[in-house]
Amino acid sequence: MDIADQSHTPDGMSQLVNSRLDDIERVVYAGFAPRFFAYLIDLIVIWSLNSIVSRPLLNVTGLADAKLWIELLSAANICQSAVFFLYFILMTLFFSATLGKMILGLSVHSLDDNPLSKGQILFREFIGRYISMAVLGIPYLVVIFTKRHQGIHDMFADTSVIKNKMIKLHQELKSTTN
């Protein structure tokens, strides 16, 4: 019996889905390219927020040139970093997606199919991103090689990014394979 014949029976369909689950999951989860372009959009949004809010606020308060010993500890750097991390944390907390992900039809989901917890969001968006950025963003490339297209920050939080148009298929696959 070939694959086409097997798919006409419920057991055959289940066997077919189980045998091709890795391939199907690669389609359901967002790969490197859409996530990269979403991140670029997010960086533009963050740059805009810093240009419109942070820099003028630092100038008005006279803190634009303030720093503690080194440039890394400057008021501007601390403020811009706060905007960066708060953007990702708050957008994921309230919308399960940043503006870049929304534009590209992506969203962050927990691998255990429960709603994202605050702990997962903090691990993913703060600790995971901080570690990934500390080594020049190289851990983001892990997305290319993992089955569910997870980055290091996703692995820390047991999350991944799913294409919104594939959420229903993802849920049906979970119920079929369980």
C-alpha positions in Angstrom: 0.0 0.0 0.0 1.5 3.3 -1.0 1.3 6.7 0.9 -1.8 7.8 -1.2 -3.7 4.7 -0.3 -2.8 4.9 3.4 -4.1 8.4 3.8 -7.7 7.3 3.0 -8.1 5.5 6.3 -8.0 7.1 9.8 -5.2 4.8 10.9 -3.3 5.4 7.6 -3.6 9.2 8.0 -2.3 9.0 11.6 0.6 6.8 10.4 1.3 9.2 7.6 1.3 12.2 9.8 3.5 10.5 12.4 6.0 9.5 9.8 6.2 13.0 8.4 5.8 15.0 11.6 9.3 16.4 11.5 8.7 17.7 8.0 5.3 19.1 8.9 6.7 20.9 12.0 9.3 22.6 9.9 6.5 24.2 7.9 4.4 25.1 11.0 7.2 26.9 12.9 8.7 30.1 11.6 12.2 29.7 10.2 15.1 32.0 10.3 14.2 34.4 7.4 10.8 35.6 8.7 12.1 35.8 12.2 15.1 37.8 11.0 12.9 40.3 9.1 10.5 40.6 12.0 13.5 41.4 14.2 14.7 44.1 11.8 11.3 45.7 11.9 11.4 45.6 15.7 14.8 47.2 15.7 13.4 50.1 13.6 10.5 50.5 16.1 12.9 50.5 19.0 15.2 53.0 17.3 12.2 55.2 16.7 11.1 54.9 20.3 14.6 55.8 21.5 14.7 58.8 19.0 11.3 60.1 20.0 11.2 59.5 23.7 14.6 58.4 25.3 17.0 60.8 23.7 14.9 64.0 24.2 14.1 62.9 27.8 17.8 62.5 28.5 18.6 65.9 26.9 15.9 67.6 28.9 17.1 66.1 32.2 20.7 66.8 31.4 21.7 63.1 31.6 22.6 62.7 27.9 26.4 62.7 28.7 26.2 61.1 32.1 28.1 57.9 32.7 29.6 55.8 35.4 33.2 55.1 34.6 32.7 53.6 31.2 30.4 54.2 28.2 28.6 50.9 28.7 27.3 52.4 32.0 26.1 55.7 30.4 22.6 56.9 31.0 21.9 56.8 27.3 23.0 53.2 27.0 21.1 52.1 30.1 18.0 53.9 28.9 18.2 52.5 25.4 18.7 49.0 26.7 15.7 49.3 29.0 13.6 50.4 26.0 14.9 47.4 24.0 14.1 44.8 26.7 10.8 46.4 27.8 9.6 46.4 24.2 10.1 42.7 23.7 8.9 41.8 27.2 5.7 43.9 27.1 4.8 43.1 23.5 5.2 39.4 24.1 3.3 39.6 27.4 0.3 41.4 26.0 0.2 40.3 22.4 2.4 37.1 22.1 4.1 39.0 19.3 6.1 42.1 18.7 5.1 44.5 15.9 7.6 42.8 13.5 6.0 39.4 14.2 2.5 40.8 13.9 3.3 42.3 10.5 4.8 39.0 9.3 2.0 36.9 10.8 4.0 35.2 13.5 3.5 34.7 17.2 5.3 33.2 20.2 3.8 30.0 21.7 4.6 27.8 24.6 5.7 24.3 23.5 3.4 22.8 26.2 0.3 24.4 24.5 -0.5 26.5 27.6 -0.6 30.3 27.5 2.8 31.9 27.9 3.7 32.4 31.5 5.4 35.5 32.8 8.4 33.4 33.7 8.7 32.1 30.1 8.4 35.6 28.7 11.1 36.9 31.1 13.4 34.0 30.3 12.9 34.3 26.6 12.9 38.1 26.2 15.3 39.2 28.8 17.8 36.4 29.9 17.8 34.6 26.6 18.1 37.7 24.4 20.8 39.1 26.7 22.9 35.9 26.4 22.3 35.8 22.6 23.3 39.4 22.2 26.3 39.0 24.5 27.9 36.7 22.0 27.2 38.9 19.0 23.9 37.3 18.1 25.4 34.0 17.0 23.0 31.9 19.1 20.2 33.3 16.9 21.6 31.2 14.1 20.6 28.0 16.0 17.1 28.7 14.6 18.3 27.4 11.2 19.3 24.0 12.6 16.6 23.0 15.1 13.5 21.0 14.3 11.1 23.6 15.7 13.2 26.5 14.5 14.0 27.5 18.1 16.7 30.0 19.1 18.7 29.7 22.3 16.2 32.1 23.9 13.3 29.9 22.9 15.0 26.8 24.3 15.5 28.6 27.7 11.8 29.3 27.8 10.3 26.2 26.1 8.8 28.4 23.4 8.9 28.7 19.6 7.5 31.1 17.0 4.6 29.7 14.9 3.2 31.1 11.7 -0.3 32.3 12.6 -1.9 30.7 9.5 -0.6 27.3 10.8 -1.9 27.5 14.4 -5.0 25.5 13.6 -2.9 22.8 11.7 -0.5 22.7 14.7 -3.4 22.1 17.1 -4.8 19.4 14.9 -1.4 17.7 14.6 -1.0 17.8 18.4 -4.5 16.1 18.9 -3.7 13.5 16.1 -0.4 12.5 17.6 -1.6 12.3 21.2 
